[in-house]
Amino acid sequence: MDTPSTETRTFYGALKHIAEGLINRYPDKLIVFLTPPHGSSDTVPILVSDLFIFSEGV
């Protein structure tokens, strides 16, 4: 990625910021991020580039 991982205006940077905040606030807890399974929605497909950015963050 061309953007720094600490840039909170990007999906990856914002996710990293949230995850680090949760880890610092709840160091002894299990933190889980879930996404719906592929094909579980009838919504309009998103652009492949958007999916790549999303998958890199997760």
PDB file as gemmi writes it, atoms N, CA and C in Angstrom:
CRYST1    1.000    1.000    1.000  90.00  90.00  90.00 P 1                      
ATOM      1  N   MET A   1       0.839  -1.187   0.000  1.00  0.00           N  
ATOM      2  CA  MET A   1       0.000   0.000   0.000  1.00  0.00           C  
ATOM      3  C   MET A   1       0.879   1.245   0.000  1.00  0.00           C  
ATOM      4  N   ASP A   2       0.388   2.281  -0.620  1.00  0.00           N  
ATOM      5  CA  ASP A   2       1.147   3.519  -0.687  1.00  0.00           C  
ATOM      6  C   ASP A   2       0.943   4.399   0.544  1.00  0.00           C  
ATOM      7  N   THR A   3      -0.119   4.173   1.308  1.00  0.00           N  
ATOM      8  CA  THR A   3      -0.389   5.005   2.469  1.00  0.00           C  
ATOM      9  C   THR A   3       0.184   4.366   3.727  1.00  0.00           C  
ATOM     10  N   PRO A   4       0.638   5.199   4.656  1.00  0.00           N  
ATOM     11  CA  PRO A   4       1.165   4.635   5.903  1.00  0.00           C  
ATOM     12  C   PRO A   4       0.060   3.921   6.689  1.00  0.00           C  
ATOM     13  N   SER A   5       0.443   2.886   7.399  1.00  0.00           N  
ATOM     14  CA  SER A   5      -0.547   2.098   8.132  1.00  0.00           C  
ATOM     15  C   SER A   5      -1.181   2.871   9.275  1.00  0.00           C  
ATOM     16  N   THR A   6      -0.621   4.023   9.632  1.00  0.00           N  
ATOM     17  CA  THR A   6      -1.187   4.822  10.723  1.00  0.00           C  
ATOM     18  C   THR A   6      -2.155   5.891  10.219  1.00  0.00           C  
ATOM     19  N   GLU A   7      -2.381   5.960   8.919  1.00  0.00           N  
ATOM     20  CA  GLU A   7      -3.275   6.964   8.340  1.00  0.00           C  
ATOM     21  C   GLU A   7      -4.723   6.559   8.597  1.00  0.00           C  
ATOM     22  N   THR A   8      -5.405   7.235   9.517  1.00  0.00           N  
ATOM     23  CA  THR A   8      -6.758   6.844   9.912  1.00  0.00           C  
ATOM     24  C   THR A   8      -7.812   7.211   8.876  1.00  0.00           C  
ATOM     25  N   ARG A   9      -7.426   7.893   7.801  1.00  0.00           N  
ATOM     26  CA  ARG A   9      -8.386   8.192   6.730  1.00  0.00           C  
ATOM     27  C   ARG A   9      -8.512   7.046   5.745  1.00  0.00           C  
ATOM     28  N   THR A  10      -7.695   6.005   5.906  1.00  0.00           N  
ATOM     29  CA  THR A  10      -7.799   4.823   5.050  1.00  0.00           C  
ATOM     30  C   THR A  10      -8.455   3.703   5.840  1.00  0.00           C  
ATOM     31  N   PHE A  11      -8.996   2.731   5.134  1.00  0.00           N  
ATOM     32  CA  PHE A  11      -9.640   1.605   5.813  1.00  0.00           C  
ATOM     33  C   PHE A  11      -8.642   0.869   6.703  1.00  0.00           C  
ATOM     34  N   TYR A  12      -7.466   0.537   6.143  1.00  0.00           N  
ATOM     35  CA  TYR A  12      -6.471  -0.214   6.897  1.00  0.00           C  
ATOM     36  C   TYR A  12      -5.981   0.572   8.117  1.00  0.00           C  
ATOM     37  N   GLY A  13      -5.691   1.850   7.920  1.00  0.00           N  
ATOM     38  CA  GLY A  13      -5.221   2.673   9.030  1.00  0.00           C  
ATOM     39  C   GLY A  13      -6.260   2.820  10.128  1.00  0.00           C  
ATOM     40  N   ALA A  14      -7.526   2.999   9.735  1.00  0.00           N  
ATOM     41  CA  ALA A  14      -8.603   3.125  10.725  1.00  0.00           C  
ATOM     42  C   ALA A  14      -8.814   1.812  11.469  1.00  0.00           C  
ATOM     43  N   LEU A  15      -8.774   0.692  10.748  1.00  0.00           N  
ATOM     44  CA  LEU A  15      -8.928  -0.608  11.397  1.00  0.00           C  
ATOM     45  C   LEU A  15      -7.778  -0.866  12.366  1.00  0.00           C  
ATOM     46  N   LYS A  16      -6.560  -0.521  11.958  1.00  0.00           N  
ATOM     47  CA  LYS A  16      -5.386  -0.681  12.824  1.00  0.00           C  
ATOM     48  C   LYS A  16      -5.538   0.168  14.083  1.00  0.00           C  
ATOM     49  N   HIS A  17      -5.996   1.393  13.925  1.00  0.00           N  
ATOM     50  CA  HIS A  17      -6.205   2.304  15.053  1.00  0.00           C  
ATOM     51  C   HIS A  17      -7.230   1.729  16.040  1.00  0.00           C  
ATOM     52  N   ILE A  18      -8.339   1.230  15.515  1.00  0.00           N  
ATOM     53  CA  ILE A  18      -9.376   0.639  16.362  1.00  0.00           C  
ATOM     54  C   ILE A  18      -8.850  -0.601  17.076  1.00  0.00           C  
ATOM     55  N   ALA A  19      -8.161  -1.470  16.338  1.00  0.00           N  
ATOM     56  CA  ALA A  19      -7.645  -2.710  16.929  1.00  0.00           C  
ATOM     57  C   ALA A  19      -6.636  -2.414  18.028  1.00  0.00           C  
ATOM     58  N   GLU A  20      -5.725  -1.497  17.786  1.00  0.00           N  
ATOM     59  CA  GLU A  20      -4.732  -1.156  18.807  1.00  0.00           C  
ATOM     60  C   GLU A  20      -5.384  -0.536  20.039  1.00  0.00           C  
ATOM     61  N   GLY A  21      -6.407   0.302  19.811  1.00  0.00           N  
ATOM     62  CA  GLY A  21      -7.128   0.895  20.939  1.00  0.00           C  
ATOM     63  C   GLY A  21      -7.824  -0.164  21.783  1.00  0.00           C  
ATOM     64  N   LEU A  22      -8.464  -1.135  21.119  1.00  0.00           N  
ATOM     65  CA  LEU A  22      -9.135  -2.213  21.849  1.00  0.00           C  
ATOM     66  C   LEU A  22      -8.132  -3.078  22.610  1.00  0.00           C  
ATOM     67  N   ILE A  23      -7.001  -3.377  21.980  1.00  0.00           N  
ATOM     68  CA  ILE A  23      -5.973  -4.189  22.632  1.00  0.00           C  
ATOM     69  C   ILE A  23      -5.424  -3.470  23.860  1.00  0.00           C  
ATOM     70  N   ASN A  24      -5.194  -2.168  23.737  1.00  0.00           N  
ATOM     71  CA  ASN A  24      -4.686  -1.402  24.880  1.00  0.00           C  
ATOM     72  C   ASN A  24      -5.716  -1.285  26.000  1.00  0.00           C  
ATOM     73  N   ARG A  25      -6.972  -1.157  25.629  1.00  0.00           N  
ATOM     74  CA  ARG A  25      -8.027  -0.984  26.636  1.00  0.00           C  
ATOM     75  C   ARG A  25      -8.422  -2.308  27.288  1.00  0.00           C  
ATOM     76  N   TYR A  26      -8.384  -3.389  26.526  1.00  0.00           N  
ATOM     77  CA  TYR A  26      -8.787  -4.709  27.019  1.00  0.00           C  
ATOM     78  C   TYR A  26      -7.683  -5.736  26.749  1.00  0.00           C  
ATOM     79  N   PRO A  27      -6.534  -5.601  27.402  1.00  0.00           N  
ATOM     80  CA  PRO A  27      -5.392  -6.465  27.079  1.00  0.00           C  
ATOM     81  C   PRO A  27      -5.612  -7.951  27.368  1.00  0.00           C  
ATOM     82  N   ASP A  28      -6.504  -8.294  28.270  1.00  0.00           N  
ATOM     83  CA  ASP A  28      -6.723  -9.701  28.632  1.00  0.00           C  
ATOM     84  C   ASP A  28      -7.935 -10.322  27.944  1.00  0.00           C  
ATOM     85  N   LYS A  29      -8.552  -9.597  27.028  1.00  0.00           N  
ATOM     86  CA  LYS A  29      -9.758 -10.084  26.356  1.00  0.00           C  
ATOM     87  C   LYS A  29      -9.465 -10.532  24.930  1.00  0.00           C  
ATOM     88  N   LEU A  30     -10.258 -11.466  24.449  1.00  0.00           N  
ATOM     89  CA  LEU A  30     -10.182 -11.905  23.059  1.00  0.00           C  
ATOM     90  C   LEU A  30     -10.940 -10.893  22.203  1.00  0.00           C  
ATOM     91  N   ILE A  31     -10.302 -10.374  21.184  1.00  0.00           N  
ATOM     92  CA  ILE A  31     -10.918  -9.405  20.286  1.00  0.00           C  
ATOM     93  C   ILE A  31     -11.066 -10.064  18.918  1.00  0.00           C  
ATOM     94  N   VAL A  32     -12.279 -10.059  18.393  1.00  0.00           N  
ATOM     95  CA  VAL A  32     -12.580 -10.761  17.140  1.00  0.00           C  
ATOM     96  C   VAL A  32     -13.229  -9.789  16.164  1.00  0.00           C  
ATOM     97  N   PHE A  33     -12.787  -9.829  14.914  1.00  0.00           N  
ATOM     98  CA  PHE A  33     -13.422  -9.089  13.832  1.00  0.00           C  
ATOM     99  C   PHE A  33     -14.014 -10.113  12.875  1.00  0.00           C  
ATOM    100  N   LEU A  34     -15.300 -10.005  12.602  1.00  0.00           N  
ATOM    101  CA  LEU A  34     -15.983 -10.953  11.723  1.00  0.00           C  
ATOM    102  C   LEU A  34     -16.479 -10.249  10.473  1.00  0.00           C  
ATOM    103  N   THR A  35     -16.447 -10.963   9.379  1.00  0.00           N  
ATOM    104  CA  THR A  35     -17.039 -10.482   8.132  1.00  0.00           C  
ATOM    105  C   THR A  35     -18.016 -11.539   7.635  1.00  0.00           C  
ATOM    106  N   PRO A  36     -19.038 -11.134   6.896  1.00  0.00           N  
ATOM    107  CA  PRO A  36     -19.989 -12.128   6.395  1.00  0.00           C  
ATOM    108  C   PRO A  36     -19.313 -13.053   5.386  1.00  0.00           C  
ATOM    109  N   PRO A  37     -19.782 -14.290   5.291  1.00  0.00           N  
ATOM    110  CA  PRO A  37     -19.199 -15.203   4.301  1.00  0.00           C  
ATOM    111  C   PRO A  37     -19.450 -14.723   2.883  1.00  0.00           C  
ATOM    112  N   HIS A  38     -18.565 -15.077   1.975  1.00  0.00           N  
ATOM    113  CA  HIS A  38     -18.696 -14.691   0.571  1.00  0.00           C  
ATOM    114  C   HIS A  38     -20.019 -15.217   0.003  1.00  0.00           C  
ATOM    115  N   GLY A  39     -20.735 -14.342  -0.673  1.00  0.00           N  
ATOM    116  CA  GLY A  39     -21.980 -14.746  -1.314  1.00  0.00           C  
ATOM    117  C   GLY A  39     -23.185 -14.766  -0.397  1.00  0.00           C  
ATOM    118  N   SER A  40     -23.067 -14.188   0.814  1.00  0.00           N  
ATOM    119  CA  SER A  40     -24.183 -14.250   1.750  1.00  0.00           C  
ATOM    120  C   SER A  40     -25.119 -13.059   1.632  1.00  0.00           C  
ATOM    121  N   SER A  41     -24.934 -12.221   0.618  1.00  0.00           N  
ATOM    122  CA  SER A  41     -25.752 -11.026   0.485  1.00  0.00           C  
ATOM    123  C   SER A  41     -26.208 -10.856  -0.963  1.00  0.00           C  
ATOM    124  N   ASP A  42     -27.359 -10.234  -1.137  1.00  0.00           N  
ATOM    125  CA  ASP A  42     -27.875  -9.937  -2.470  1.00  0.00           C  
ATOM    126  C   ASP A  42     -27.580  -8.500  -2.883  1.00  0.00           C  
ATOM    127  N   THR A  43     -26.690  -7.825  -2.170  1.00  0.00           N  
ATOM    128  CA  THR A  43     -26.393  -6.433  -2.477  1.00  0.00           C  
ATOM    129  C   THR A  43     -25.595  -6.325  -3.766  1.00  0.00           C  
ATOM    130  N   VAL A  44     -25.503  -5.117  -4.276  1.00  0.00           N  
ATOM    131  CA  VAL A  44     -24.767  -4.848  -5.507  1.00  0.00           C  
ATOM    132  C   VAL A  44     -23.282  -5.114  -5.255  1.00  0.00           C  
ATOM    133  N   PRO A  45     -22.611  -5.806  -6.163  1.00  0.00           N  
ATOM    134  CA  PRO A  45     -21.184  -6.087  -5.965  1.00  0.00           C  
ATOM    135  C   PRO A  45     -20.359  -4.810  -5.888  1.00  0.00           C  
ATOM    136  N   ILE A  46     -19.307  -4.832  -5.088  1.00  0.00           N  
ATOM    137  CA  ILE A  46     -18.422  -3.672  -4.991  1.00  0.00           C  
ATOM    138  C   ILE A  46     -17.289  -3.818  -5.996  1.00  0.00           C  
ATOM    139  N   LEU A  47     -16.576  -2.749  -6.223  1.00  0.00           N  
ATOM    140  CA  LEU A  47     -15.456  -2.778  -7.158  1.00  0.00           C  
ATOM    141  C   LEU A  47     -14.355  -3.688  -6.630  1.00  0.00           C  
ATOM    142  N   VAL A  48     -13.664  -4.340  -7.523  1.00  0.00           N  
ATOM    143  CA  VAL A  48     -12.577  -5.242  -7.138  1.00  0.00           C  
ATOM    144  C   VAL A  48     -11.505  -4.480  -6.366  1.00  0.00           C  
ATOM    145  N   SER A  49     -11.210  -3.247  -6.766  1.00  0.00           N  
ATOM    146  CA  SER A  49     -10.188  -2.468  -6.066  1.00  0.00           C  
ATOM    147  C   SER A  49     -10.611  -2.190  -4.628  1.00  0.00           C  
ATOM    148  N   ASP A  50     -11.899  -1.913  -4.396  1.00  0.00           N  
ATOM    149  CA  ASP A  50     -12.394  -1.698  -3.041  1.00  0.00           C  
ATOM    150  C   ASP A  50     -12.295  -2.973  -2.225  1.00  0.00           C  
ATOM    151  N   LEU A  51     -12.586  -4.109  -2.837  1.00  0.00           N  
ATOM    152  CA  LEU A  51     -12.486  -5.382  -2.142  1.00  0.00           C  
ATOM    153  C   LEU A  51     -11.045  -5.682  -1.753  1.00  0.00           C  
ATOM    154  N   PHE A  52     -10.103  -5.359  -2.635  1.00  0.00           N  
ATOM    155  CA  PHE A  52      -8.690  -5.575  -2.335  1.00  0.00           C  
ATOM    156  C   PHE A  52      -8.263  -4.732  -1.136  1.00  0.00           C  
ATOM    157  N   ILE A  53      -8.642  -3.453  -1.104  1.00  0.00           N  
ATOM    158  CA  ILE A  53      -8.297  -2.580   0.015  1.00  0.00           C  
ATOM    159  C   ILE A  53      -8.912  -3.108   1.301  1.00  0.00           C  
ATOM    160  N   PHE A  54     -10.173  -3.543   1.242  1.00  0.00           N  
ATOM    161  CA  PHE A  54     -10.841  -4.113   2.404  1.00  0.00           C  
ATOM    162  C   PHE A  54     -10.131  -5.366   2.883  1.00  0.00           C  
ATOM    163  N   SER A  55      -9.801  -6.278   1.972  1.00  0.00           N  
ATOM    164  CA  SER A  55      -9.184  -7.533   2.367  1.00  0.00           C  
ATOM    165  C   SER A  55      -7.784  -7.326   2.920  1.00  0.00           C  
ATOM    166  N   GLU A  56      -7.057  -6.336   2.437  1.00  0.00           N  
ATOM    167  CA  GLU A  56      -5.732  -6.034   2.968  1.00  0.00           C  
ATOM    168  C   GLU A  56      -5.835  -5.561   4.420  1.00  0.00           C  
ATOM    169  N   GLY A  57      -6.887  -4.815   4.738  1.00  0.00           N  
ATOM    170  CA  GLY A  57      -7.067  -4.326   6.098  1.00  0.00           C  
ATOM    171  C   GLY A  57      -7.470  -5.396   7.074  1.00  0.00           C  
ATOM    172  N   VAL A  58      -8.248  -6.341   6.597  1.00  0.00           N  
ATOM    173  CA  VAL A  58      -8.730  -7.405   7.468  1.00  0.00           C  
ATOM    174  C   VAL A  58      -7.691  -8.487   7.501  1.00  0.00           C  
TER     175      VAL A  58                                                      
END                                                                             
